Amino acid sequence: MCLTGVGTGGRTTGFSAADVAATMVLRNNVVVGSVNANKRHWYRASEVLARADRTWLSRLITRREPPERFLPALHRDPDDIKVIVEFAGV
């Protein structure tokens, strides 16, 4: 399931976060979300990232795994920051 959208403006669903989390874990589900920003924030972030130290940025990805090794990718090693499943070489 992939969820995207906007906030509810203060409306509630009636479900507690703990109940939703427990259901997700017990049913072995995953949620992928996205963060939306207005155009000005998007461009500002891209400008900052463009000026960032590439060596430092590259160290944030600590492991790259091919799709056939996605299970080991799910296991977090002590030094992991970000592990990615890489479908195509860079």
matplotlib code that plots the C-alpha trace (Angstrom):
import matplotlib.pyplot as plt

x = [0.0, 1.3, -0.3, -0.1, -2.3, -2.9, -3.8, -7.3, -7.3, -7.8, -10.3, -9.7, -10.3, -11.2, -8.3, -5.4, -1.9, -1.0, -3.9, -3.0, 0.7, -0.2, -2.5, 0.2, 2.8, 0.4, -0.7, 2.8, 1.9, 4.0, 3.2, 5.2, 4.6, 5.7, 6.2, 4.8, 6.2, 5.2, 7.1, 9.3, 10.4, 11.0, 13.3, 15.1, 15.8, 17.2, 19.5, 20.8, 21.4, 23.1, 25.6, 26.1, 29.3, 28.9, 31.3, 29.2, 26.0, 27.3, 28.2, 24.5, 23.9, 25.8, 24.8, 23.4, 21.8, 20.5, 16.8, 17.7, 19.2, 16.3, 16.0, 19.6, 18.8, 16.0, 18.4, 20.0, 23.7, 25.2, 26.8, 23.8, 22.4, 20.5, 20.3, 18.8, 17.7, 19.3, 17.5, 19.9, 23.6, 24.4]
y = [0.0, 3.5, 6.4, 9.9, 12.9, 16.0, 16.4, 16.2, 19.7, 18.4, 15.6, 12.3, 8.7, 7.1, 4.6, 4.8, 4.8, 1.8, -0.2, 0.7, -0.2, -3.5, -4.4, -3.5, -5.7, -8.7, -8.7, -8.2, -5.1, -2.1, 1.5, 3.7, 7.4, 10.6, 14.1, 16.9, 20.4, 23.6, 24.6, 27.1, 24.5, 21.9, 24.2, 25.4, 21.8, 21.0, 24.0, 23.0, 19.4, 20.6, 22.5, 19.7, 17.8, 14.8, 12.6, 13.2, 12.5, 9.3, 8.1, 8.2, 5.1, 2.5, -0.6, -1.4, -4.8, -6.3, -7.4, -11.1, -10.0, -7.9, -10.1, -9.2, -5.6, -5.6, -6.6, -3.5, -3.7, -1.6, 0.9, 1.2, 4.6, 3.9, 0.6, 0.5, -2.2, -1.2, -2.4, -0.9, 0.1, 3.7]
z = [0.0, -0.8, 0.9, -0.3, 0.2, 2.4, 6.0, 7.4, 9.0, 12.5, 11.8, 13.5, 12.3, 15.6, 15.3, 17.8, 16.3, 18.4, 17.0, 13.4, 14.0, 15.6, 12.7, 10.2, 12.0, 12.6, 9.0, 7.7, 5.8, 4.9, 4.3, 2.0, 2.3, 0.7, 2.0, 0.0, 0.0, -1.8, -4.9, -3.1, -0.5, -3.1, -5.1, -1.9, -0.9, -4.4, -4.2, -0.9, -2.0, -5.2, -3.0, -0.5, -0.2, -2.6, -0.6, 2.6, 0.8, -0.7, 2.8, 3.8, 1.7, 3.6, 1.7, -1.8, -2.3, -5.5, -5.6, -5.0, -1.6, -0.3, 2.8, 4.0, 3.1, 5.7, 8.4, 9.9, 10.6, 13.4, 11.0, 8.6, 7.9, 4.7, 2.9, -0.6, -2.9, -6.2, -9.3, -11.8, -11.6, -11.1]

ax = plt.figure().add_subplot(projection="3d")
ax.plot(x, y, z, "-o")
ax.set_aspect("equal")
plt.show()
